[in-house]
Amino acid sequence: MERGIKLQLGQYKQAFSIIDQCTDDYMFVYDIVKDSFRISRSALDVFSLESVEFSQATEILKGVIYKDDYQMVSADIERIRECQQRSQDLEYRWIDKKGHPIWMSSRGCVITDKDEIPHYLVGRIAQLDKQNKYDKVTGIYCENVLEQEYANLMECNYCHLNRGYLLVIGIDNFREINEKYGRQIGDTVLLDVSRCISQCVSDSKFIFRLKGDEFAVLVPSNATSPMDEAKELYKHIRSSVDTSIEQSGYHIFYTVSGGGCTFDATKDHFDLIMRNVRFALHSAKLNGKNVFAAYTLEDYQRYIKRLDLQEHLRKSIEHDFDGFEVYYQPIMKMSRNRVCGAEALIRWNSVKYGFMSPVEFVPLLEESSLIIPLGKW
């Protein structure tokens, strides 16, 4: 029977060499008894493996499998050894040559000897990032998965599971990091921040990479003050980031800002929650960066009014300075008791907002540089 297994394995290897040329997946054969492993040659281009076939597979693969996932994989193999299962179907991470985690799907079947003792595990390993489910740089879930997880909370029938908070972390001045040090260093910073977040969040399925330098943590919670929880989590993540920078010898220094908002998945649409939390992050960056800001409706309404005022100011200037008026404050020469000059004061009578104080609209003119054409006028 042992000879029969060897012949069967030889047939698998011959078939795999042909299949390798027709698929992006990595075919593998694991000798459970001898702890030896064979994998497709294309895997050597992506991962730090010296040969397609090697002994002491447990130790070698430990250096390739993502540290946090190794225990899960090891436990799965142990169940196969103990005849508790006859197949493998796992999703876990490998580390590529650049040090980036890549999500993999491993599926295989067990070949036993005459005594029904597991001898070989034969199957394929596929990269899941090609399905646009995982971020290629950090290995964590993408934003589209966040939307799906939120939809799952909407369908939950238990009140304490469909409420909570969303925390978004943004790397301050990330564009400058890319411009100064290059995109490869920028990717390293993204990876470091994702690891810091993972260290602070117990369940990795609720951590997501958003666009650019942003990360999100979705936390179902029935706490009385969920924003207090969000603020504490942000402080924990910021402390972890600071420690990571210190341990690297301050080779690259950066800070992170945080924005948070609460949600009730039975009422709040996903797009609304994303708008709110990104506004909160924007507020944190405006408030000096490296801080946390919680979303409030009052702050958002004030922000929207400022944007609307700026738009009306721009239209007034474009329409021959419609609504603007100049008032002259006399300057008196007291020794002669007569007017010797005047101070020109700008006023604005808005069609929508009425007569407005300069305290309200002049700062908006200065922020948008509209003060320049108005000053000339």
C-alpha positions in Angstrom: 0.0 0.0 0.0 2.9 2.4 0.8 4.2 1.8 -2.8 0.7 2.6 -4.1 0.7 5.9 -2.2 4.1 6.8 -3.7 2.9 6.0 -7.2 -0.2 8.1 -6.6 1.8 11.0 -5.3 4.1 10.7 -8.4 1.1 11.1 -10.6 -0.1 14.1 -8.6 3.3 15.8 -9.1 3.3 15.1 -12.8 -0.2 16.6 -13.1 0.8 19.6 -11.0 3.7 20.4 -13.2 1.2 20.7 -16.1 -1.4 22.6 -14.1 1.2 25.1 -12.9 1.4 26.4 -16.4 -2.3 27.0 -16.6 -3.1 28.7 -13.3 -2.0 31.5 -10.9 -2.6 29.2 -7.9 0.2 27.4 -6.1 -0.3 23.6 -6.2 1.2 21.8 -3.1 1.8 18.3 -1.7 2.5 18.0 2.1 3.9 14.8 3.4 2.4 14.8 6.9 4.5 11.8 8.1 7.9 13.0 6.9 7.1 16.7 7.3 8.2 17.5 3.7 6.6 20.0 1.3 6.4 20.6 -2.4 4.9 23.7 -4.0 4.6 25.3 -7.4 7.8 26.9 -8.7 6.0 30.3 -9.2 5.7 30.6 -5.4 9.4 31.2 -5.3 9.0 34.4 -7.2 6.7 35.9 -4.5 7.7 34.2 -1.2 11.1 33.6 0.5 11.3 29.9 -0.2 14.7 28.5 -1.4 13.3 25.5 -3.2 10.1 24.0 -4.5 10.7 21.0 -2.3 12.0 21.0 1.2 12.0 18.9 4.5 11.4 20.3 8.0 8.4 22.0 6.4 6.8 22.9 9.8 9.8 25.1 10.7 10.3 26.6 7.2 6.6 27.5 6.7 6.6 29.1 10.1 8.9 31.7 8.6 6.5 32.4 5.7 3.1 32.3 7.4 2.0 35.5 9.1 2.8 35.2 12.8 -0.7 35.9 14.1 -2.1 33.2 11.8 0.4 30.4 12.4 -1.4 28.9 15.4 -4.6 28.6 13.5 -2.8 26.8 10.6 -0.9 24.6 13.0 -4.1 23.6 14.8 -5.7 22.7 11.5 -2.8 20.4 10.6 -3.0 18.8 14.0 -6.7 18.0 13.5 -5.8 16.3 10.2 -3.1 14.2 12.0 -5.5 13.1 14.6 -8.0 12.0 11.9 -10.6 14.7 13.0 -10.9 16.0 9.4 -10.1 14.9 5.9 -9.7 18.2 4.2 -8.4 21.7 4.6 -10.2 24.9 3.8 -8.5 28.0 5.4 -7.9 31.7 4.7 -4.8 33.0 6.3 -1.8 35.2 5.5 1.7 34.6 4.1 4.5 37.2 4.1 6.0 38.1 0.7 9.6 39.0 0.0 8.9 42.7 0.7 7.5 41.8 4.1 3.8 42.5 3.1 1.1 40.1 4.3 -0.9 38.5 1.5 -4.2 36.7 2.2 -4.2 33.1 0.9 -6.9 30.5 0.5 -5.6 27.0 1.1 -7.8 24.0 0.1 -6.7 20.4 0.0 -7.6 16.8 0.5 -6.0 14.1 2.7 -4.6 10.9 1.3 -4.4 8.1 3.8 -2.5 4.8 4.0 -4.1 1.3 4.4 -4.8 1.9 8.1 -6.6 5.2 7.3 -3.7 7.2 8.8 -3.3 10.6 7.1 -0.1 10.6 4.9 -0.4 13.4 2.4 -2.3 16.7 2.1 -2.7 17.6 -1.6 -4.3 20.8 -2.8 -3.8 24.4 -4.0 -3.1 27.8 -2.4 -4.6 30.9 -4.0 -3.9 34.6 -3.4 -7.1 36.3 -2.3 -6.0 39.8 -3.0 -6.7 39.2 -6.7 -10.4 39.1 -5.7 -10.2 42.8 -4.5 -11.1 41.7 -1.0 -7.8 42.4 0.7 -5.5 45.4 0.5 -2.3 44.5 -1.3 0.0 46.7 0.9 -1.3 45.8 4.4 -3.1 42.6 4.0 -6.2 43.8 5.8 -9.7 44.1 4.4 -10.7 46.8 1.9 -13.4 49.3 2.2 -15.9 47.3 0.2 -15.7 44.6 2.9 -16.4 47.3 5.5 -19.6 48.1 3.7 -20.6 44.5 3.7 -19.8 44.1 7.4 -22.0 47.1 8.1 -24.8 45.6 6.1 -24.5 42.4 8.1 -25.0 44.5 11.3 -28.1 46.0 9.7 -29.6 42.6 9.4 -28.8 41.6 13.0 -31.8 41.1 15.2 -30.0 41.8 18.4 -29.9 45.4 19.5 -26.5 45.3 21.1 -24.9 44.0 17.9 -26.2 46.6 15.5 -25.1 49.7 17.4 -21.6 50.9 18.1 -19.0 53.3 16.7 -16.7 53.7 13.7 -13.2 55.0 14.2 -11.1 56.2 11.3 -7.3 56.7 11.6 -5.5 59.0 9.2 -1.7 59.4 8.8 -0.9 63.1 9.1 1.1 64.6 6.1 1.3 61.2 4.4 1.7 62.8 1.0 4.8 64.5 2.2 6.2 61.2 3.3 5.7 59.7 -0.1 7.2 62.8 -1.8 10.3 63.0 0.5 11.1 59.3 1.0 9.4 57.5 -1.9 6.3 55.3 -2.2 8.1 52.2 -0.9 8.8 53.9 2.5 5.2 55.2 2.3 4.0 51.6 2.0 6.2 50.6 5.0 4.5 53.3 7.1 1.1 52.0 6.0 2.0 48.5 7.0 3.4 49.6 10.4 0.2 51.6 11.2 -1.9 48.6 10.2 0.1 46.4 12.5 -0.3 48.9 15.4 -4.0 48.9 14.9 -4.2 45.1 14.8 -2.3 45.0 18.1 -5.0 47.2 19.7 -8.1 45.5 18.2 -8.8 41.9 19.2 -10.8 41.0 16.1 -9.0 41.6 12.8 -12.2 41.2 10.7 -13.3 44.7 11.9 -10.1 46.4 10.6 -10.1 48.0 7.1 -7.9 50.0 4.8 -9.7 52.9 3.2 -8.4 55.2 0.5 -5.0 56.8 0.8 -3.7 57.0 4.3 -6.9 56.1 6.1 -7.9 53.0 8.2 -11.2 52.2 9.8 -12.2 50.1 12.8 -15.8 49.0 13.1 -16.8 48.3 16.7 -20.3 47.0 17.7 -20.9 48.2 21.2 -23.8 48.8 23.6 -21.8 51.1 25.8 -23.5 54.1 27.4 -20.8 56.4 26.0 -19.4 54.8 22.8 -17.5 57.9 21.9 -15.5 57.5 25.1 -14.6 54.0 23.9 -13.6 55.4 20.5 -11.4 58.0 22.1 -9.7 55.5 24.3 -9.1 53.2 21.4 -7.6 56.0 19.4 -5.2 56.9 22.3 -4.2 53.2 22.5 -3.4 53.1 18.7 -1.6 56.4 18.9 0.6 55.1 21.7 1.3 52.0 19.8 2.3 54.1 16.8 4.6 56.2 18.9 6.2 53.1 20.4 6.8 51.7 16.9 8.4 54.9 15.7 10.7 55.0 18.8 11.7 51.3 18.3 12.7 52.1 14.7 15.0 54.8 15.9 12.8 57.7 14.6 14.0 56.9 11.1 10.6 58.1 9.8 8.5 60.3 12.1 4.8 60.8 11.7 1.6 61.2 13.7 -1.9 59.9 13.3 -5.3 61.7 13.8 -8.6 60.0 14.6 -12.2 60.7 13.9 -15.2 58.8 15.3 -18.9 58.6 15.0 -21.6 56.4 16.5 -24.1 54.4 14.5 -27.3 52.5 14.7 -27.2 50.1 11.7 -31.0 49.7 11.7 -31.4 53.4 11.0 -28.2 54.9 9.6 -27.2 54.4 6.0 -23.5 53.4 5.4 -22.8 56.4 3.2 -24.1 58.7 5.9 -21.8 57.1 8.5 -18.8 57.4 6.2 -19.5 61.0 5.6 -19.8 61.7 9.3 -16.7 59.9 10.3 -14.6 61.5 7.6 -15.8 64.9 8.6 -14.7 64.1 12.2 -11.3 63.1 10.9 -11.1 66.3 8.9 -11.9 68.3 12.1 -9.1 66.5 13.9 -6.6 67.5 11.3 -7.9 71.1 11.3 -7.5 71.2 15.1 -3.7 70.6 14.9 -3.5 66.9 14.0 -2.4 64.0 16.2 -5.7 64.4 18.1 -9.1 62.8 18.1 -12.4 64.4 17.1 -15.9 63.1 17.6 -18.7 63.8 15.1 -21.5 66.2 16.2 -24.3 67.4 14.1 -23.8 71.0 15.3 -20.2 71.0 14.1 -21.2 69.6 10.8 -23.9 72.2 10.2 -21.5 75.0 11.1 -19.1 73.6 8.6 -21.7 73.3 5.8 -22.8 76.9 6.5 -19.2 78.1 6.1 -18.9 76.3 2.8 -22.2 77.8 1.6 -21.1 81.3 2.7 -17.8 80.9 0.8 -19.8 79.9 -2.3 -22.1 82.9 -2.0 -19.1 85.2 -1.5 -17.5 83.8 -4.7 -20.7 84.3 -6.7 -21.0 87.9 -5.4 -17.5 88.7 -6.4 -18.0 87.1 -9.9 -21.2 89.2 -10.3 -19.5 92.6 -10.2 -19.2 92.5 -6.3 -22.9 92.3 -5.9 -24.0 93.0 -2.3 -20.7 94.5 -1.2 -20.7 98.0 0.2 -18.0 100.4 1.3 -18.5 102.5 4.4 -16.1 105.3 5.3 -15.1 105.9 9.0 -13.9 109.5 9.2 -10.5 110.2 10.7 -10.5 113.5 12.6 -7.6 115.9 13.2 -8.7 117.1 16.6 -6.2 120.1 16.7 -8.0 121.6 13.7 -11.4 119.9 14.4 -11.7 118.7 10.8 -11.8 115.5 8.8 -8.4 114.7 7.4 -9.1 111.2 6.0 -11.2 108.1 6.2 -10.9 104.4 6.8 -12.6 102.2 4.2 -14.7 99.4 5.7 -16.3 96.6 3.7 -19.8 95.3 4.4 -21.8 92.6 2.7 -25.5 92.4 2.3 -26.1 88.8 1.2 -29.2 87.9 -0.7 -29.5 84.6 1.3 -28.1 85.6 4.8 -28.9 89.3 4.9 -26.6 92.0 6.3 -23.6 90.2 7.8 -20.9 91.4 10.2 -17.3 91.4 8.8 -16.4 89.1 11.7 -18.3 86.4 9.9 -17.3 86.8 6.3 -13.8 88.4 6.2 -12.1 85.2 7.6 -13.8 83.2 4.9 -12.5 85.7 2.3 -9.0 85.3 3.6 -9.1 81.5 3.7 -10.2 81.3 0.1 -8.0 84.1 -1.2 -11.1 86.0 -2.4 -9.9 88.9 -0.2 -7.4 89.8 -3.0 -9.9 90.7 -5.8 -12.2 92.3 -3.2 -9.3 94.4 -1.8 -8.5 95.6 -5.3 -12.1 96.6 -5.9 
